[in-house]
Structures are given as C-alpha cells and as structure tokens.
Amino acid sequence: MASTRVETAAYTDLGGERGFRFLAYAVQFFFGGWFLYNGLNFFVTFFPQPSGSSGLSHELIHALIDTKLFAVVKGLEIVTGIAFLANRFVPLAVVAAFPISFSIAHLNLIANNDLFSHVVAFLVIALNGVIGLGHLDKFLPMLVRRNGDPSLSGLKTLFGSAHQ
C-alpha cells in the first residue's frame, strides 16, 4: 500500500510539473506575442493607437507620446516580447516587463472604469506573474536576507574568467 502512494505521488508530481510547464510556456508565448504586437503597433500601425477610455488615461497616454517616453516603453515591449517568443533571457524579460505590466494595470484600474479595462489589468499582471513563477528558482538568490560583501565574482563568471 505504501508503494502505491509513492507511485501515485510521483505520477501526480510528474503530471503537475508537465502541466505547469505547458501552462507557463503557453502564457509566455501569448504574452510575448501580445507585447511584440502592441510594441510594434506604435512604430508600424496595424490598428489605431488606443487613446484611453477616459479623459485621464487619454491625457496620460498623450503626455507619454509627446515626451517620447511611450516610444521607450514600446521599445521595451518589443525587446521583451522577442525574448519571450525566442525563449531567451526570460527571467530578465520578466523583470523588464513587470513595470510595464504594472503601469498598464494601474492605468486600467484607476483611470478607466469599464469591465474590459479591469480584465486587461488583471490579465497583464496574471500573465507576467505566471511566467515569473515559472522561473522563480532563478530569482530566489536575490531574496536572501544576508547577501555578503560585494565582489567581482559575478563579472568574472560573466566574462568566463571564473576559473582563473
């Protein structure tokens, strides 16, 4: 009876791992495509740039466009979208995409008072969060309470001279 429980637990864990991996990749590629498409839309118009569904969001979006900050954000959306779709530098892309996701969610929750905006707000944070959870093991070293002294070991590792 004990071996049956162990076999069942191993099978369940394997299926859970496989299912989560599938979900995380599906979310990553959807989110990457969404970011890439919306980022490119700013530079090559596929559809008219939404100006916001409220006066406040309209003013904010136009201020970002007028100050050229929107181009920076859209450029980051393109770069992170490509990283997600290419499955390269994904933990870095998660970190880079989160402020954008948070800003989108904040604008949609605070400035826009419609159901679609609220769904988009939840969705952008949830999608970015699922990808982040899928790579949580890469972020855990940053969450240590006592991190030690600064050193050059990271640079040595980055540039391949860790063995010298």
N, C-alpha and C positions, 0 to 999 in steps of 0.2 A: 504493500500500500504506500509506503514512503517513497519508493522509486517512482510510482505513478505520479505522485505530487511533484517530484523533482522534474520528471519528463514533461508534465503539463506546464509547470512554471517556465521551463526552458523554452518550450514551444510558444507560450504566450509572450515571453520576453522577446523572442525572435520575431514573432509577428508584429508586436508592438513597435519594435525598432524599425522593422521594414516599413510598416505603415506610416510611422512618423517621418522616416526618411523620404518616402514618396510625397507626403504632405508638404514637407519643408522644401523639397525641390519644386513641386508644383507651385507653391507660393512664391518661391524665389524667382522662377521664370516668369510667372504672371506679373509680379511686382517689377521685375527688371524691364519687361516689355512695356508696362504702364509708364514707368519713369522715362524710358528711352523715347517712347512715342510722344509723351507730353513735353519732354525737353526739346526734342526736335521740332515740335509744332511751333515753338516760339521763333525758331530761325527759318524754318521752311513750313509755311502754313498749310496744314492739312484741313483744319477747321478754324473758324474764328476764335481768337483767344477769349475765353470767358472773362467777363469783366466783374464778376461777382454778382450775387443775387441780392445784395443790399447796398445802400449808399456808402456805408463804412467800408465794406470789402471792395467796392468799386474804387473808392479813394485810395485805399491802401495798395491795391494792385497797380493803379496808375502811378502812384508815387514810386513804387519799386521799379516800374518800367522807366519812368522819367530819370531816375537816379542811376540807371543801368544795373542795379542790384539784381533785378529779375533775370538779366542775361547770365549773371554769375550763378544764380540758383538753377536756372535751366541747363547751364553747362554742367553743373554738378549732377543734375538728374540724368543727363546723357552719359556721363562717365560712370556713375553708379549703376545705371541701367545696363550698360555694356558689361560691367564687371559681374553683375548678377547673371546675365544671359550667358556669358563666357565661363561662368563658374570659376572665376579668378579673383583673388583678393577679396573674397566675400566678407570676412569679418571686418575688414577696413571699409568696404562698401556699406555694411550695416551701420557702422559708426558715422560715416559721412551722410548717409540718407536719413538718419534719425532726426537731426534738427529740421530738415526739410519736411519730414513727415509730421513732426510736432507742430511746425508752423502751419501746415495745411490743416491739421486737425483743429488747432486753436482758432484759426480764422473761420473755419466752417462751424464750429460750436458757438463762438462768441458773436461773430458779426452776421452770420446767416441764420435765419430762423425758419428753416424748412427741413423736412424729413430727409430729402436727398443729401443735403449738406451734412446732416448729422450722421447719416450712414457712411458717407465718404470719410468723415472724421474718424469714426470707429474703425473702418476698414483699413485706412492707411496706417494707423498705429498697430492694429492687429497683424497685418501682413508683415510690417517691419519687425514686429515683436516675434513672430513665429520664426522668421529667418534668424534673428538673433538668438533665440532659444536653441535652434538647431546647431549653433556654433558657440554655445555657452562655454564649452570647455576651453575655447581659445581666449575667452575674456576672464576666466577665473583667476589667472595670475595677477590681473590688475586689481583684484578685490582683496588682496592680503592686507591685514591690519598694519603689520610692521614690514616694511619693504626693504630695509637695509640701506646701505650707503650707495650714492651714485657711483657708477663705474663706466669704463669703456667696453665692458664685455659685450654689450649689445651691438655696438659698432663693429667690434672685432668679428662677431658672429655674422653680422650683415654682410661684411665685406670679405668673408672667408678666411680671416686670419685668426680664428679662434684656436687653432692648433699650434700657433707659434708662441 
